[in-house]
């Protein structure tokens, strides 16, 4: 295993001519330590294959953009901490989805191993299609509200003067 990783590192540092059968991942999300990701990993059981989704917080990234780059994802499953380390360019990793951006000030989040419950949470912001659609609706909603507000105010002032006259007549 170590010799394979060393040969991948040498190949990634060379001019690229030794990459005959090697396929490096070109499209992947820009994720950092502290981000929550979904890793779609291919699992082989006997002669069957399936995709398993592992969602958790990235607590470590190593070796940058080399062929042997790795990242470690941690999640809590039934009150037990589970960590998995993935090779970034592994063919067993189908895709990596960015769920939310985390706000941390460390490059390695090993301290999360000792924390439990709310103390182990990381401040984050959601990154998804729903957030983008919410932003689009926010930009269009002021335009639709402004004409309705003006129309409501004029009709409301007329209604209040009519209401005042009907109130006086009822007394």
C-alpha positions as CSV (number, residue, x, y, z in Angstrom):
1,X,0.0,0.0,0.0
2,X,2.8,2.4,0.9
3,X,4.6,1.7,-2.4
4,X,1.4,2.5,-4.3
5,X,1.0,5.8,-2.5
6,X,4.7,6.7,-3.0
7,X,4.4,5.9,-6.8
8,X,1.3,8.1,-7.0
9,X,3.1,11.0,-5.3
10,X,6.0,10.7,-7.6
11,X,3.7,10.6,-10.6
12,X,1.8,13.6,-9.4
13,X,5.0,15.6,-9.1
14,X,6.3,14.5,-12.5
15,X,5.3,16.0,-15.8
16,X,2.2,13.7,-16.0
17,X,3.4,11.3,-18.6
18,X,3.4,8.4,-16.1
19,X,-0.3,8.8,-15.5
20,X,-1.3,6.1,-18.1
21,X,-4.0,4.3,-16.1
22,X,-4.4,6.7,-13.2
23,X,-7.5,8.8,-13.1
24,X,-7.3,11.8,-10.7
25,X,-10.5,13.5,-9.5
26,X,-10.9,16.8,-11.5
27,X,-14.2,18.0,-10.2
28,X,-14.7,18.1,-6.5
29,X,-16.1,20.7,-4.1
30,X,-13.8,23.1,-2.4
31,X,-14.2,21.8,1.2
32,X,-12.1,22.6,4.2
33,X,-11.6,21.5,7.7
34,X,-14.8,22.1,9.7
35,X,-17.1,21.7,6.8
36,X,-19.9,19.1,6.8
37,X,-19.7,16.8,3.8
38,X,-21.5,13.7,2.4
39,X,-19.0,11.2,1.0
40,X,-20.6,8.6,-1.3
41,X,-18.3,5.6,-1.0
42,X,-18.5,2.4,-3.0
43,X,-18.6,-0.7,-0.8
44,X,-17.9,-4.1,-2.2
45,X,-19.5,-7.0,-0.3
46,X,-18.7,-10.4,-1.9
47,X,-19.8,-10.0,-5.5
48,X,-22.2,-7.1,-4.8
49,X,-21.5,-3.4,-4.9
50,X,-23.4,-0.6,-3.2
51,X,-23.0,3.1,-2.4
52,X,-22.8,4.1,1.2
53,X,-23.2,7.7,2.3
54,X,-21.0,8.8,5.2
55,X,-22.0,12.3,6.4
56,X,-19.9,14.2,9.0
57,X,-17.5,16.9,9.8
58,X,-14.1,17.1,8.1
59,X,-11.6,17.1,11.0
60,X,-8.4,16.7,8.9
61,X,-7.0,17.1,5.4
62,X,-3.5,15.9,4.6
63,X,-1.1,16.2,1.6
64,X,-2.9,19.0,-0.1
65,X,-3.5,18.3,-3.8
66,X,-1.2,15.4,-4.3
67,X,-2.4,12.1,-5.6
68,X,-2.2,10.6,-2.1
69,X,-4.2,13.4,-0.4
70,X,-6.5,12.2,2.3
71,X,-9.3,13.7,4.5
72,X,-10.9,12.4,7.7
73,X,-14.6,12.7,8.4
74,X,-16.1,12.3,11.9
75,X,-19.7,11.7,12.8
76,X,-21.6,10.6,15.9
77,X,-23.6,7.4,15.4
78,X,-25.8,6.2,18.2
79,X,-23.6,8.2,20.8
80,X,-20.4,6.6,19.4
81,X,-17.9,8.7,17.5
82,X,-17.0,7.2,14.1
83,X,-14.2,8.5,11.9
84,X,-13.3,7.4,8.4
85,X,-10.3,8.4,6.4
86,X,-10.7,8.6,2.6
87,X,-8.2,9.0,-0.2
88,X,-9.3,12.1,-2.1
89,X,-8.6,10.6,-5.5
90,X,-9.7,7.1,-4.7
91,X,-12.0,5.4,-7.3
92,X,-14.0,4.0,-4.4
93,X,-15.1,7.6,-3.5
94,X,-18.0,8.2,-6.0
95,X,-18.6,11.9,-5.1
96,X,-18.3,14.4,-2.3
97,X,-21.1,16.7,-1.5
98,X,-20.7,19.9,0.6
99,X,-23.6,20.2,3.1
100,X,-22.5,23.2,5.1
101,X,-19.5,25.4,5.7
102,X,-18.0,25.4,9.1
103,X,-16.3,28.3,10.9
104,X,-13.2,27.0,12.7
105,X,-9.8,28.5,13.4
106,X,-7.7,25.3,13.5
107,X,-6.3,23.1,10.8
108,X,-6.9,19.8,12.7
109,X,-10.0,19.4,14.8
110,X,-8.8,16.5,17.0
111,X,-10.3,18.3,20.1
112,X,-13.8,17.3,18.9
113,X,-13.0,13.7,20.0
114,X,-13.2,14.7,23.7
115,X,-16.3,16.9,23.3
116,X,-19.9,15.7,23.5
117,X,-23.3,17.1,22.7
118,X,-23.7,20.8,22.1
119,X,-20.0,21.5,22.9
120,X,-19.0,19.4,19.9
121,X,-21.0,21.5,17.4
122,X,-19.4,23.8,14.9
123,X,-20.9,27.1,13.8
124,X,-21.9,26.6,10.2
125,X,-23.9,28.0,7.3
126,X,-25.9,25.8,4.9
127,X,-24.7,25.4,1.4
128,X,-27.5,24.0,-0.8
129,X,-29.9,24.7,-3.6
130,X,-32.6,25.6,-1.1
131,X,-30.4,28.5,0.2
132,X,-29.9,29.8,-3.3
133,X,-33.7,29.7,-4.1
134,X,-34.4,31.5,-0.8
135,X,-31.9,34.2,-1.8
136,X,-33.7,34.6,-5.1
137,X,-37.1,34.9,-3.6
138,X,-35.8,37.5,-1.1
139,X,-34.6,39.7,-4.1
140,X,-38.0,39.5,-5.8
141,X,-40.2,39.9,-2.8
142,X,-39.5,43.6,-2.1
143,X,-40.6,44.5,-5.6
144,X,-43.9,42.7,-5.2
145,X,-44.5,44.1,-1.7
146,X,-43.9,47.8,-2.5
147,X,-46.9,48.2,-4.9
148,X,-49.2,46.2,-2.7
149,X,-48.2,48.4,0.3
150,X,-48.9,51.6,-1.5
151,X,-52.3,50.3,-2.8
152,X,-53.2,49.0,0.7
153,X,-52.3,52.4,2.3
154,X,-54.5,54.4,-0.1
155,X,-57.4,52.0,0.2
156,X,-56.8,51.7,3.9
157,X,-57.0,55.5,4.4
158,X,-60.3,55.6,2.3
159,X,-61.6,52.7,4.3
160,X,-60.8,54.4,7.6
161,X,-62.6,57.6,6.6
162,X,-65.6,55.5,5.4
163,X,-65.4,53.5,8.6
164,X,-65.3,56.7,10.7
165,X,-68.4,58.1,8.9
166,X,-70.3,54.8,9.4
167,X,-69.2,54.7,13.1
168,X,-70.6,58.2,13.6
169,X,-73.9,57.4,11.9
170,X,-74.4,54.3,14.1
171,X,-74.1,56.4,17.3
